[in-house]
């Protein structure tokens, strides 16, 4: 009896708490004190609303308060709200749409993803074929070949697509970057005071390599990396042209093994420099006075590099390879003599301008600054005609050791400490 009484009290109190109602005969206040008047119906503390779109369900063993307290295991199938499902499907469609749009708009992903998928599928099929019969191996092998052929075909189509628009976009981005950097140049020198053309004798690669690695070849590798960084520093400071002395005609007299290593480095370096130049809007020109001695593979790399960067106008890098300034002057004189012989020019019309137009650097102004590293102080047959009024800076560091601060010091010294009078 006591258990039944407590059961009725619990049901009444929970029913009032949840639903706001009570049985008049069963509710007792404060631990069983009977009341003479019907219990007052109170507003529920909270109500469990049924948002199901289905109709009313039949009561189950879990409908009574007491059975719920006991944790009855009977369950009723409730209808699932369709709103959550539709929102989830809309989110999935939006995410897939953005992913497909990003994939189709990126040329690198268009070429890379099929290749990666082909490699993964090929790897899986290869492992699978090891445990399958021969006929299955032949089938999956052919399927793999077809998929790889399709990926290769897609990549070739992408490579053959005209690049005019891509080049225009690249140039536009580069101009925007350069415009943003004009106000943040580290030298602090006014743009009109920055030298337009800097020439560099990249000296000290061999000594640096022997001292640091015990190998001259390693020094040349590090020197090639410094050249790329030096070009970036020049662009950041608003310099328009950079001319570097990479390999002189006299360097052919060095040990054959070292010369072969240098040519190999330059051949591989052409690809890296070409990519960086296109990214930065740099036009590459290779100046040579004895091109016949350059190996065929190096010449092909040079031609490809010059061809693919000829549309760039933000910066020009002249690389003097198999170059000698005396030969340059001699070749210019021969060209003028041939013009006179052909009647294209009169002897009395020959002057400095005529000779200047025959120089390999006729496409740019003469260098205002010439830098030589390694502490040596001589021109070594480099730009003898063009260096007539250049300012010379001789740095103690080896070329691979050069840092951006060294270039900034030269720019500041040129702008603030040098007075160019041109003989006046």
PyMOL commands that set and color helices and strands:
alter all, ss='L'
color gray80, all
select helices_A, chain A and resi 2-19+65-69+82-104+107-129+134-160+164-184+191-193+205-212+216-236+249-253+256-280+291-293+296-308+325-341+347-349+352-357+399-401+404-417
alter helices_A, ss='H'
color red, helices_A
select strands_A, chain A and resi 197-201+241-248+282-287+315-323+369-372+391-394
alter strands_A, ss='S'
color yellow, strands_A
deselect
rebuild
show_as cartoon
